Amino acid sequence: MKFKVKDKVKMTCLFNFIVSLHYMGRILAIDYGTKRTGLAVTDEMQIIASGLTTVSTKELIAFLKAYIAKENVDKFVVGLPKQMDNTASESEVFIQKFLEKLAKAIPDIPVNRVDERFTSKMAFQTMIDSGLKKKQRQNKALVDEISATLILQSYLASQS
């Protein structure tokens, strides 16, 4: 069977696209807190954001190292807390210290920041809308995980 040059070019482009998908990494979002940190992650094609888990902040760096050892992660997205007047929130001081530790522990993965205003309120509303009972809505770990997912969705929307 003979192929035309045009067909060979199309097949090569398709092959290269499929190979690039195989090597695409996830994007991992971090809703940093002094006690707990919510995490969310994309699929390999970086289209869908899903809640991953909530971890104790003391164990966060170790968790991230273990996660990237088994999953390909292209970048971290970390929430950027701001006040209504657009100034930095008080918690930004703690996040900056975390970012320094993260850069030392995992220097090869870049970090992007995303405005996280209202994510906790939106997460709580999402829990109500999904029909969770009052007892389930009091689970702060779940709020943190949903907040991380909202941060990641916001990042993905800004990229398209």
VMD Tcl script that builds the backbone (N, CA, C; Angstrom):
set m [mol new atoms 480]
animate dup $m
set s [atomselect $m all]
$s set {name element resname resid chain x y z} {
  {N N MET 1 A 0.846 -1.175 0.000}
  {CA C MET 1 A 0.000 0.000 0.000}
  {C C MET 1 A 0.890 1.236 0.000}
  {N N LYS 2 A 0.636 2.155 -0.887}
  {CA C LYS 2 A 1.424 3.373 -0.991}
  {C C LYS 2 A 0.650 4.537 -0.367}
  {N N PHE 3 A 1.395 5.352 0.370}
  {CA C PHE 3 A 0.799 6.542 0.968}
  {C C PHE 3 A 1.312 7.775 0.252}
  {N N LYS 4 A 0.463 8.745 0.141}
  {CA C LYS 4 A 0.873 10.024 -0.415}
  {C C LYS 4 A 1.647 10.778 0.666}
  {N N VAL 5 A 2.471 11.706 0.261}
  {CA C VAL 5 A 3.244 12.516 1.212}
  {C C VAL 5 A 2.313 13.211 2.192}
  {N N LYS 6 A 1.200 13.726 1.706}
  {CA C LYS 6 A 0.216 14.404 2.552}
  {C C LYS 6 A -0.293 13.475 3.655}
  {N N ASP 7 A -0.555 12.205 3.309}
  {CA C ASP 7 A -1.030 11.228 4.295}
  {C C ASP 7 A 0.046 10.908 5.323}
  {N N LYS 8 A 1.294 10.825 4.862}
  {CA C LYS 8 A 2.406 10.543 5.781}
  {C C LYS 8 A 2.564 11.679 6.796}
  {N N VAL 9 A 2.398 12.904 6.337}
  {CA C VAL 9 A 2.505 14.062 7.232}
  {C C VAL 9 A 1.389 14.014 8.277}
  {N N LYS 10 A 0.180 13.710 7.845}
  {CA C LYS 10 A -0.947 13.603 8.779}
  {C C LYS 10 A -0.707 12.504 9.806}
  {N N MET 11 A -0.218 11.365 9.358}
  {CA C MET 11 A 0.044 10.241 10.271}
  {C C MET 11 A 1.151 10.597 11.260}
  {N N THR 12 A 2.177 11.302 10.799}
  {CA C THR 12 A 3.268 11.712 11.682}
  {C C THR 12 A 2.754 12.693 12.730}
  {N N CYS 13 A 1.934 13.637 12.315}
  {CA C CYS 13 A 1.355 14.609 13.254}
  {C C CYS 13 A 0.487 13.907 14.292}
  {N N LEU 14 A -0.324 12.965 13.862}
  {CA C LEU 14 A -1.167 12.214 14.781}
  {C C LEU 14 A -0.317 11.416 15.760}
  {N N PHE 15 A 0.714 10.759 15.260}
  {CA C PHE 15 A 1.608 9.979 16.119}
  {C C PHE 15 A 2.261 10.886 17.160}
  {N N ASN 16 A 2.780 12.039 16.733}
  {CA C ASN 16 A 3.427 12.972 17.660}
  {C C ASN 16 A 2.458 13.484 18.708}
  {N N PHE 17 A 1.202 13.734 18.310}
  {CA C PHE 17 A 0.182 14.184 19.258}
  {C C PHE 17 A -0.087 13.108 20.307}
  {N N ILE 18 A -0.228 11.870 19.881}
  {CA C ILE 18 A -0.495 10.765 20.812}
  {C C ILE 18 A 0.675 10.580 21.764}
  {N N VAL 19 A 1.896 10.654 21.253}
  {CA C VAL 19 A 3.082 10.533 22.107}
  {C C VAL 19 A 3.124 11.666 23.120}
  {N N SER 20 A 2.797 12.895 22.693}
  {CA C SER 20 A 2.831 14.029 23.622}
  {C C SER 20 A 1.804 13.868 24.740}
  {N N LEU 21 A 0.666 13.269 24.442}
  {CA C LEU 21 A -0.339 13.022 25.484}
  {C C LEU 21 A 0.190 12.060 26.527}
  {N N HIS 22 A 0.943 11.091 26.076}
  {CA C HIS 22 A 1.493 10.095 26.995}
  {C C HIS 22 A 2.434 10.737 28.018}
  {N N TYR 23 A 3.157 11.758 27.607}
  {CA C TYR 23 A 4.130 12.383 28.489}
  {C C TYR 23 A 3.603 13.612 29.219}
  {N N MET 24 A 2.351 13.957 28.988}
  {CA C MET 24 A 1.768 15.114 29.648}
  {C C MET 24 A 1.582 14.795 31.132}
  {N N GLY 25 A 1.926 15.738 31.962}
  {CA C GLY 25 A 1.782 15.518 33.392}
  {C C GLY 25 A 0.543 16.192 33.951}
  {N N ARG 26 A 0.253 15.851 35.162}
  {CA C ARG 26 A -0.888 16.430 35.854}
  {C C ARG 26 A -0.530 17.812 36.400}
  {N N ILE 27 A -1.550 18.571 36.739}
  {CA C ILE 27 A -1.380 19.823 37.467}
  {C C ILE 27 A -1.971 19.568 38.853}
  {N N LEU 28 A -1.218 19.901 39.873}
  {CA C LEU 28 A -1.656 19.652 41.244}
  {C C LEU 28 A -1.904 20.986 41.938}
  {N N ALA 29 A -3.108 21.168 42.458}
  {CA C ALA 29 A -3.473 22.413 43.150}
  {C C ALA 29 A -3.374 22.217 44.652}
  {N N ILE 30 A -2.963 23.290 45.318}
  {CA C ILE 30 A -2.734 23.267 46.761}
  {C C ILE 30 A -3.508 24.409 47.409}
  {N N ASP 31 A -4.445 24.060 48.290}
  {CA C ASP 31 A -5.138 25.060 49.115}
  {C C ASP 31 A -4.495 24.992 50.492}
  {N N TYR 32 A -3.440 25.786 50.675}
  {CA C TYR 32 A -2.598 25.700 51.862}
  {C C TYR 32 A -3.297 26.257 53.092}
  {N N GLY 33 A -3.167 25.519 54.178}
  {CA C GLY 33 A -3.661 25.970 55.471}
  {C C GLY 33 A -2.634 25.632 56.536}
  {N N THR 34 A -2.672 26.316 57.648}
  {CA C THR 34 A -1.668 26.088 58.686}
  {C C THR 34 A -1.828 24.721 59.352}
  {N N LYS 35 A -3.045 24.186 59.371}
  {CA C LYS 35 A -3.296 22.863 59.964}
  {C C LYS 35 A -3.469 21.776 58.908}
  {N N ARG 36 A -4.339 22.062 57.934}
  {CA C ARG 36 A -4.675 21.100 56.868}
  {C C ARG 36 A -4.476 21.769 55.523}
  {N N THR 37 A -4.181 20.948 54.527}
  {CA C THR 37 A -4.027 21.460 53.174}
  {C C THR 37 A -4.841 20.595 52.220}
  {N N GLY 38 A -5.704 21.252 51.462}
  {CA C GLY 38 A -6.501 20.551 50.468}
  {C C GLY 38 A -5.737 20.425 49.165}
  {N N LEU 39 A -5.889 19.283 48.515}
  {CA C LEU 39 A -5.191 19.025 47.252}
  {C C LEU 39 A -6.184 18.586 46.182}
  {N N ALA 40 A -5.934 19.031 44.967}
  {CA C ALA 40 A -6.723 18.611 43.813}
  {C C ALA 40 A -5.752 18.388 42.666}
  {N N VAL 41 A -6.192 17.604 41.686}
  {CA C VAL 41 A -5.299 17.249 40.590}
  {C C VAL 41 A -6.090 17.127 39.292}
  {N N THR 42 A -5.405 17.364 38.177}
  {CA C THR 42 A -6.040 17.175 36.881}
  {C C THR 42 A -5.789 15.748 36.392}
  {N N ASP 43 A -6.504 15.401 35.344}
  {CA C ASP 43 A -6.197 14.170 34.621}
  {C C ASP 43 A -4.920 14.419 33.814}
  {N N GLU 44 A -4.420 13.390 33.140}
  {CA C GLU 44 A -3.178 13.520 32.382}
  {C C GLU 44 A -3.292 14.515 31.227}
  {N N MET 45 A -4.485 14.719 30.709}
  {CA C MET 45 A -4.665 15.660 29.606}
  {C C MET 45 A -4.889 17.085 30.099}
  {N N GLN 46 A -4.881 17.283 31.397}
  {CA C GLN 46 A -5.028 18.583 32.044}
  {C C GLN 46 A -6.336 19.273 31.667}
  {N N ILE 47 A -7.411 18.474 31.686}
  {CA C ILE 47 A -8.729 18.998 31.334}
  {C C ILE 47 A -9.660 19.028 32.536}
  {N N ILE 48 A -9.657 17.955 33.320}
  {CA C ILE 48 A -10.617 17.797 34.411}
  {C C ILE 48 A -9.921 17.931 35.761}
  {N N ALA 49 A -10.483 18.771 36.630}
  {CA C ALA 49 A -9.968 18.940 37.986}
  {C C ALA 49 A -10.784 18.070 38.931}
  {N N SER 50 A -10.090 17.316 39.774}
  {CA C SER 50 A -10.753 16.452 40.760}
  {C C SER 50 A -10.071 16.612 42.103}
  {N N GLY 51 A -10.869 16.520 43.156}
  {CA C GLY 51 A -10.295 16.552 44.491}
  {C C GLY 51 A -9.408 15.338 44.684}
  {N N LEU 52 A -8.271 15.532 45.320}
  {CA C LEU 52 A -7.345 14.430 45.585}
  {C C LEU 52 A -7.467 13.977 47.033}
  {N N THR 53 A -7.167 14.861 47.964}
  {CA C THR 53 A -7.231 14.521 49.384}
  {C C THR 53 A -6.965 15.779 50.207}
  {N N THR 54 A -6.992 15.624 51.497}
  {CA C THR 54 A -6.554 16.656 52.428}
  {C C THR 54 A -5.499 16.014 53.307}
  {N N VAL 55 A -4.381 16.716 53.489}
  {CA C VAL 55 A -3.304 16.170 54.318}
  {C C VAL 55 A -2.969 17.161 55.420}
  {N N SER 56 A -2.386 16.623 56.471}
  {CA C SER 56 A -1.877 17.482 57.534}
  {C C SER 56 A -0.754 18.319 56.931}
  {N N THR 57 A -0.755 19.610 57.205}
  {CA C THR 57 A 0.249 20.503 56.626}
  {C C THR 57 A 1.659 20.097 57.030}
  {N N LYS 58 A 1.802 19.521 58.213}
  {CA C LYS 58 A 3.119 19.050 58.659}
  {C C LYS 58 A 3.663 17.957 57.739}
  {N N GLU 59 A 2.773 17.202 57.113}
  {CA C GLU 59 A 3.166 16.083 56.255}
  {C C GLU 59 A 3.100 16.432 54.761}
  {N N LEU 60 A 2.836 17.690 54.441}
  {CA C LEU 60 A 2.568 18.081 53.056}
  {C C LEU 60 A 3.745 17.829 52.116}
  {N N ILE 61 A 4.936 18.283 52.465}
  {CA C ILE 61 A 6.092 18.119 51.573}
  {C C ILE 61 A 6.364 16.637 51.338}
  {N N ALA 62 A 6.306 15.837 52.389}
  {CA C ALA 62 A 6.536 14.390 52.243}
  {C C ALA 62 A 5.473 13.771 51.339}
  {N N PHE 63 A 4.218 14.198 51.498}
  {CA C PHE 63 A 3.144 13.681 50.651}
  {C C PHE 63 A 3.394 14.048 49.192}
  {N N LEU 64 A 3.761 15.314 48.939}
  {CA C LEU 64 A 3.999 15.758 47.563}
  {C C LEU 64 A 5.151 15.005 46.923}
  {N N LYS 65 A 6.214 14.783 47.673}
  {CA C LYS 65 A 7.355 14.019 47.147}
  {C C LYS 65 A 6.929 12.605 46.768}
  {N N ALA 66 A 6.156 11.966 47.640}
  {CA C ALA 66 A 5.683 10.605 47.360}
  {C C ALA 66 A 4.747 10.599 46.149}
  {N N TYR 67 A 3.904 11.604 46.035}
  {CA C TYR 67 A 2.948 11.665 44.928}
  {C C TYR 67 A 3.668 11.831 43.594}
  {N N ILE 68 A 4.637 12.744 43.536}
  {CA C ILE 68 A 5.328 12.966 42.258}
  {C C ILE 68 A 6.279 11.820 41.920}
  {N N ALA 69 A 6.591 10.992 42.901}
  {CA C ALA 69 A 7.413 9.811 42.613}
  {C C ALA 69 A 6.619 8.783 41.809}
  {N N LYS 70 A 5.287 8.784 41.971}
  {CA C LYS 70 A 4.471 7.803 41.244}
  {C C LYS 70 A 3.620 8.415 40.134}
  {N N GLU 71 A 3.439 9.738 40.141}
  {CA C GLU 71 A 2.645 10.424 39.115}
  {C C GLU 71 A 3.485 11.528 38.488}
  {N N ASN 72 A 3.284 11.741 37.205}
  {CA C ASN 72 A 3.973 12.814 36.498}
  {C C ASN 72 A 3.211 14.120 36.744}
  {N N VAL 73 A 3.860 15.075 37.385}
  {CA C VAL 73 A 3.239 16.369 37.693}
  {C C VAL 73 A 4.024 17.458 36.976}
  {N N ASP 74 A 3.327 18.241 36.151}
  {CA C ASP 74 A 3.966 19.321 35.383}
  {C C ASP 74 A 4.109 20.603 36.178}
  {N N LYS 75 A 3.114 20.892 37.032}
  {CA C LYS 75 A 3.184 22.137 37.794}
  {C C LYS 75 A 2.278 22.070 39.007}
  {N N PHE 76 A 2.600 22.956 39.948}
  {CA C PHE 76 A 1.762 23.164 41.121}
  {C C PHE 76 A 1.016 24.477 40.934}
  {N N VAL 77 A -0.221 24.499 41.405}
  {CA C VAL 77 A -1.008 25.730 41.444}
  {C C VAL 77 A -1.373 25.950 42.906}
  {N N VAL 78 A -0.943 27.078 43.431}
  {CA C VAL 78 A -1.152 27.371 44.846}
  {C C VAL 78 A -2.069 28.577 44.973}
  {N N GLY 79 A -3.027 28.463 45.861}
  {CA C GLY 79 A -3.967 29.554 46.090}
  {C C GLY 79 A -3.271 30.809 46.578}
  {N N LEU 80 A -3.765 31.947 46.107}
  {CA C LEU 80 A -3.243 33.256 46.494}
  {C C LEU 80 A -4.351 33.996 47.238}
  {N N PRO 81 A -4.279 33.996 48.578}
  {CA C PRO 81 A -5.346 34.646 49.348}
  {C C PRO 81 A -5.203 36.167 49.335}
  {N N LYS 82 A -6.291 36.829 48.998}
  {CA C LYS 82 A -6.294 38.293 48.964}
  {C C LYS 82 A -7.496 38.825 49.732}
  {N N GLN 83 A -7.339 40.044 50.212}
  {CA C GLN 83 A -8.439 40.754 50.848}
  {C C GLN 83 A -9.328 41.337 49.751}
  {N N MET 84 A -10.468 41.861 50.133}
  {CA C MET 84 A -11.372 42.452 49.155}
  {C C MET 84 A -10.752 43.662 48.445}
  {N N ASP 85 A -9.831 44.357 49.126}
  {CA C ASP 85 A -9.179 45.520 48.499}
  {C C ASP 85 A -7.955 45.117 47.677}
  {N N ASN 86 A -7.796 43.829 47.433}
  {CA C ASN 86 A -6.732 43.262 46.595}
  {C C ASN 86 A -5.371 43.195 47.277}
  {N N THR 87 A -5.299 43.503 48.579}
  {CA C THR 87 A -4.034 43.358 49.302}
  {C C THR 87 A -3.899 41.916 49.767}
  {N N ALA 88 A -2.679 41.537 50.094}
  {CA C ALA 88 A -2.413 40.167 50.533}
  {C C ALA 88 A -3.106 39.875 51.862}
  {N N SER 89 A -3.603 38.668 51.985}
  {CA C SER 89 A -4.230 38.226 53.218}
  {C C SER 89 A -3.147 37.925 54.258}
  {N N GLU 90 A -3.548 37.859 55.514}
  {CA C GLU 90 A -2.603 37.553 56.595}
  {C C GLU 90 A -1.965 36.179 56.415}
  {N N SER 91 A -2.685 35.248 55.820}
  {CA C SER 91 A -2.169 33.885 55.651}
  {C C SER 91 A -1.088 33.791 54.574}
  {N N GLU 92 A -0.913 34.846 53.782}
  {CA C GLU 92 A 0.102 34.831 52.724}
  {C C GLU 92 A 1.510 34.663 53.294}
  {N N VAL 93 A 1.738 35.156 54.499}
  {CA C VAL 93 A 3.043 35.009 55.150}
  {C C VAL 93 A 3.382 33.523 55.303}
  {N N PHE 94 A 2.413 32.724 55.735}
  {CA C PHE 94 A 2.629 31.291 55.926}
  {C C PHE 94 A 2.809 30.581 54.581}
  {N N ILE 95 A 2.069 31.034 53.589}
  {CA C ILE 95 A 2.168 30.418 52.263}
  {C C ILE 95 A 3.542 30.700 51.660}
  {N N GLN 96 A 4.060 31.895 51.862}
  {CA C GLN 96 A 5.388 32.225 51.343}
  {C C GLN 96 A 6.459 31.323 51.956}
  {N N LYS 97 A 6.347 31.053 53.248}
  {CA C LYS 97 A 7.302 30.144 53.909}
  {C C LYS 97 A 7.186 28.741 53.318}
  {N N PHE 98 A 5.946 28.305 53.087}
  {CA C PHE 98 A 5.732 26.996 52.463}
  {C C PHE 98 A 6.342 26.960 51.066}
  {N N LEU 99 A 6.133 28.017 50.279}
  {CA C LEU 99 A 6.658 28.060 48.917}
  {C C LEU 99 A 8.185 27.977 48.889}
  {N N GLU 100 A 8.829 28.571 49.875}
  {CA C GLU 100 A 10.288 28.459 49.981}
  {C C GLU 100 A 10.699 27.016 50.234}
  {N N LYS 101 A 9.996 26.348 51.153}
  {CA C LYS 101 A 10.283 24.934 51.438}
  {C C LYS 101 A 10.017 24.067 50.210}
  {N N LEU 102 A 8.934 24.356 49.524}
  {CA C LEU 102 A 8.569 23.590 48.329}
  {C C LEU 102 A 9.632 23.743 47.253}
  {N N ALA 103 A 10.116 24.967 47.042}
  {CA C ALA 103 A 11.141 25.220 46.028}
  {C C ALA 103 A 12.434 24.467 46.340}
  {N N LYS 104 A 12.757 24.333 47.607}
  {CA C LYS 104 A 13.963 23.588 47.996}
  {C C LYS 104 A 13.752 22.084 47.862}
  {N N ALA 105 A 12.571 21.619 48.252}
  {CA C ALA 105 A 12.292 20.183 48.248}
  {C C ALA 105 A 12.022 19.641 46.846}
  {N N ILE 106 A 11.324 20.425 46.027}
  {CA C ILE 106 A 10.937 19.980 44.685}
  {C C ILE 106 A 11.205 21.140 43.705}
  {N N PRO 107 A 12.476 21.381 43.382}
  {CA C PRO 107 A 12.821 22.558 42.573}
  {C C PRO 107 A 12.446 22.470 41.093}
  {N N ASP 108 A 12.209 21.277 40.586}
  {CA C ASP 108 A 11.990 21.116 39.144}
  {C C ASP 108 A 10.551 21.351 38.692}
  {N N ILE 109 A 9.632 21.517 39.624}
  {CA C ILE 109 A 8.233 21.716 39.248}
  {C C ILE 109 A 7.859 23.169 39.510}
  {N N PRO 110 A 7.447 23.886 38.448}
  {CA C PRO 110 A 7.098 25.297 38.627}
  {C C PRO 110 A 5.801 25.474 39.414}
  {N N VAL 111 A 5.665 26.669 39.988}
  {CA C VAL 111 A 4.489 27.012 40.797}
  {C C VAL 111 A 3.787 28.214 40.176}
  {N N ASN 112 A 2.482 28.092 40.007}
  {CA C ASN 112 A 1.646 29.218 39.587}
  {C C ASN 112 A 0.735 29.564 40.751}
  {N N ARG 113 A 0.373 30.834 40.848}
  {CA C ARG 113 A -0.524 31.277 41.912}
  {C C ARG 113 A -1.865 31.660 41.301}
  {N N VAL 114 A -2.950 31.381 42.048}
  {CA C VAL 114 A -4.300 31.695 41.594}
  {C C VAL 114 A -5.070 32.341 42.740}
  {N N ASP 115 A -5.736 33.437 42.440}
  {CA C ASP 115 A -6.571 34.128 43.425}
  {C C ASP 115 A -7.579 33.127 43.996}
  {N N GLU 116 A -7.595 33.017 45.302}
  {CA C GLU 116 A -8.491 32.046 45.927}
  {C C GLU 116 A -9.621 32.691 46.718}
  {N N ARG 117 A -9.875 33.964 46.471}
  {CA C ARG 117 A -10.985 34.619 47.182}
  {C C ARG 117 A -12.281 33.858 46.931}
  {N N PHE 118 A -13.040 33.689 47.964}
  {CA C PHE 118 A -14.374 33.074 47.943}
  {C C PHE 118 A -14.374 31.560 47.750}
  {N N THR 119 A -13.209 30.916 47.607}
  {CA C THR 119 A -13.239 29.472 47.347}
  {C C THR 119 A -13.844 28.697 48.512}
  {N N SER 120 A -13.575 29.102 49.743}
  {CA C SER 120 A -14.156 28.383 50.888}
  {C C SER 120 A -15.676 28.526 50.901}
  {N N LYS 121 A -16.164 29.726 50.614}
  {CA C LYS 121 A -17.612 29.931 50.555}
  {C C LYS 121 A -18.230 29.151 49.408}
  {N N MET 122 A -17.543 29.154 48.256}
  {CA C MET 122 A -18.037 28.397 47.105}
  {C C MET 122 A -18.007 26.894 47.392}
  {N N ALA 123 A -16.987 26.440 48.107}
  {CA C ALA 123 A -16.895 25.025 48.455}
  {C C ALA 123 A -18.051 24.634 49.361}
  {N N PHE 124 A -18.339 25.470 50.333}
  {CA C PHE 124 A -19.446 25.194 51.246}
  {C C PHE 124 A -20.770 25.158 50.492}
  {N N GLN 125 A -20.947 26.111 49.565}
  {CA C GLN 125 A -22.177 26.139 48.768}
  {C C GLN 125 A -22.267 24.898 47.874}
  {N N THR 126 A -21.149 24.454 47.356}
  {CA C THR 126 A -21.115 23.238 46.542}
  {C C THR 126 A -21.573 22.037 47.366}
  {N N MET 127 A -21.155 22.001 48.624}
  {CA C MET 127 A -21.556 20.908 49.509}
  {C C MET 127 A -23.065 20.939 49.747}
  {N N ILE 128 A -23.608 22.128 49.939}
  {CA C ILE 128 A -25.057 22.268 50.134}
  {C C ILE 128 A -25.793 21.831 48.869}
  {N N ASP 129 A -25.327 22.344 47.723}
  {CA C ASP 129 A -25.970 22.042 46.442}
  {C C ASP 129 A -25.924 20.557 46.103}
  {N N SER 130 A -24.885 19.879 46.571}
  {CA C SER 130 A -24.776 18.449 46.269}
  {C C SER 130 A -25.579 17.582 47.241}
  {N N GLY 131 A -26.237 18.224 48.205}
  {CA C GLY 131 A -27.130 17.492 49.091}
  {C C GLY 131 A -26.474 16.882 50.320}
  {N N LEU 132 A -25.257 17.330 50.663}
  {CA C LEU 132 A -24.614 16.794 51.863}
  {C C LEU 132 A -25.361 17.258 53.111}
  {N N LYS 133 A -25.467 16.373 54.052}
  {CA C LYS 133 A -26.137 16.693 55.310}
  {C C LYS 133 A -25.258 17.634 56.135}
  {N N LYS 134 A -25.873 18.298 57.125}
  {CA C LYS 134 A -25.180 19.285 57.940}
  {C C LYS 134 A -23.920 18.697 58.578}
  {N N LYS 135 A -24.017 17.484 59.079}
  {CA C LYS 135 A -22.872 16.831 59.723}
  {C C LYS 135 A -21.711 16.675 58.726}
  {N N GLN 136 A -22.024 16.299 57.487}
  {CA C GLN 136 A -20.998 16.123 56.460}
  {C C GLN 136 A -20.392 17.470 56.052}
  {N N ARG 137 A -21.205 18.531 56.068}
  {CA C ARG 137 A -20.713 19.858 55.685}
  {C C ARG 137 A -19.765 20.441 56.730}
  {N N GLN 138 A -19.775 19.888 57.938}
  {CA C GLN 138 A -18.884 20.375 58.995}
  {C C GLN 138 A -17.479 19.780 58.869}
  {N N ASN 139 A -17.289 18.889 57.900}
  {CA C ASN 139 A -15.993 18.273 57.656}
  {C C ASN 139 A -15.078 19.290 56.959}
  {N N LYS 140 A -14.217 19.936 57.742}
  {CA C LYS 140 A -13.356 20.986 57.197}
  {C C LYS 140 A -12.360 20.443 56.179}
  {N N ALA 141 A -11.961 19.203 56.328}
  {CA C ALA 141 A -11.044 18.589 55.366}
  {C C ALA 141 A -11.690 18.530 53.985}
  {N N LEU 142 A -12.973 18.215 53.938}
  {CA C LEU 142 A -13.684 18.165 52.665}
  {C C LEU 142 A -13.793 19.556 52.052}
  {N N VAL 143 A -14.023 20.568 52.874}
  {CA C VAL 143 A -14.070 21.948 52.386}
  {C C VAL 143 A -12.725 22.323 51.753}
  {N N ASP 144 A -11.624 21.935 52.399}
  {CA C ASP 144 A -10.288 22.245 51.872}
  {C C ASP 144 A -10.036 21.543 50.534}
  {N N GLU 145 A -10.461 20.303 50.419}
  {CA C GLU 145 A -10.279 19.560 49.170}
  {C C GLU 145 A -11.111 20.173 48.039}
  {N N ILE 146 A -12.333 20.542 48.347}
  {CA C ILE 146 A -13.187 21.178 47.335}
  {C C ILE 146 A -12.619 22.542 46.957}
  {N N SER 147 A -12.095 23.273 47.932}
  {CA C SER 147 A -11.480 24.578 47.647}
  {C C SER 147 A -10.295 24.421 46.698}
  {N N ALA 148 A -9.480 23.402 46.925}
  {CA C ALA 148 A -8.346 23.136 46.030}
  {C C ALA 148 A -8.842 22.830 44.618}
  {N N THR 149 A -9.945 22.104 44.528}
  {CA C THR 149 A -10.525 21.778 43.219}
  {C C THR 149 A -11.004 23.051 42.521}
  {N N LEU 150 A -11.617 23.955 43.269}
  {CA C LEU 150 A -12.078 25.225 42.695}
  {C C LEU 150 A -10.902 26.088 42.238}
  {N N ILE 151 A -9.828 26.090 43.001}
  {CA C ILE 151 A -8.622 26.822 42.610}
  {C C ILE 151 A -8.085 26.256 41.288}
  {N N LEU 152 A -8.072 24.932 41.199}
  {CA C LEU 152 A -7.567 24.285 39.989}
  {C C LEU 152 A -8.482 24.548 38.793}
  {N N GLN 153 A -9.780 24.507 39.001}
  {CA C GLN 153 A -10.720 24.816 37.922}
  {C C GLN 153 A -10.535 26.254 37.443}
  {N N SER 154 A -10.318 27.162 38.364}
  {CA C SER 154 A -10.086 28.560 38.014}
  {C C SER 154 A -8.819 28.695 37.165}
  {N N TYR 155 A -7.770 27.988 37.563}
  {CA C TYR 155 A -6.530 28.012 36.791}
  {C C TYR 155 A -6.750 27.465 35.379}
  {N N LEU 156 A -7.408 26.327 35.282}
  {CA C LEU 156 A -7.651 25.723 33.973}
  {C C LEU 156 A -8.473 26.642 33.079}
  {N N ALA 157 A -9.472 27.304 33.650}
  {CA C ALA 157 A -10.301 28.224 32.875}
  {C C ALA 157 A -9.487 29.410 32.371}
  {N N SER 158 A -8.543 29.867 33.171}
  {CA C SER 158 A -7.721 31.008 32.761}
  {C C SER 158 A -6.740 30.644 31.657}
  {N N GLN 159 A -6.458 29.354 31.495}
  {CA C GLN 159 A -5.514 28.898 30.486}
  {C C GLN 159 A -6.163 28.647 29.127}
  {N N SER 160 A -7.487 28.559 29.102}
  {CA C SER 160 A -8.151 28.247 27.821}
  {C C SER 160 A -8.632 29.477 27.107}
}
mol reanalyze $m
mol bondsrecalc $m
mol representation Tube
mol addrep $m
